[in-house]
Amino acid sequence: MKLWHKVTLTTLGILILIGLCFAIWNSYREVIERFAAYAFDRQTLINLLRHQGKHNVILFIAVIAIGSAIPGMPIAAVAVLTGVCFGNWTGVFINIIGIFLGNLLAVYILGKFPHKVKPSKFRPIADHLKNMNHPRLGLSIGYAVPMLPTLLVNYAAIEMHMSLRNKALCIFIGSIPVSFLYAFGGNALLLGNTKTVITTLILIVLLFSLYEIIRRDQRIIKSKLQENAE
């Protein structure tokens, strides 16, 4: 991707993102300001946050989608807010749709322009995803692990030369764990629910354990290659 392509698309995305975030702030400003002034209790805050209009669902989906499509843009804070503003399951739905659409858009755009991946400490992991015995599983894991840069995972998806349907399926599957993590975590913070917090922490541990699956699969490949060489 040429520099001017990258600058133009990134700038456009950021401007749209700023506009959408302002629209969300405008929708919830009165509620937040009243709560900050201790005008009502937490339960009243929850009721008000979750009855601000269905149009906010579209706004949150759009923010997460645009944020997911922009390389390096952190969306965790907004994804956690979905749990705060909409509760567990609606928050999960918003996060899944937003992350799915954003990454699908990013893969489409990256596929339309010549690109060259810069060296990165995460690059070997992205290569492992491509070279797994089950590449679709590897790609799904790549999207599921929050600490992996999605830009590299999107490049890996392009380099695998999968069909659009398979790419979309991997993105969708990979978006589910992190969507639960963010939405349930946000709702738990608002409610002070200890059990949900513990469940969220367990999910975090499980996501990090996916690294071991990648490394184990890669060791199997290396072992087979060595056997064939002998």
Protein Blocks (a to p, Z undefined) as FASTA:
>chain_A
ZZklmmmmmmmmmmmmmmmmmmmmmmmmmmmmmmmnopacfklmmmmmmmnojklmmmmm
mmmmmmmmpghiafklmmmmmmmmnojmlmmmmmmmmmmmmmmmmmmmmmmpccdddddf
klmmmmmmmmpmblmlmmmmmmmmmklcfklmmmmmmmnopafklmmmmmmmmmmmmmmm
mmmmmmmmmnopaklmmmmmmmmmmmmmmmmmmmmmmmmmmmmmmmmmZZ
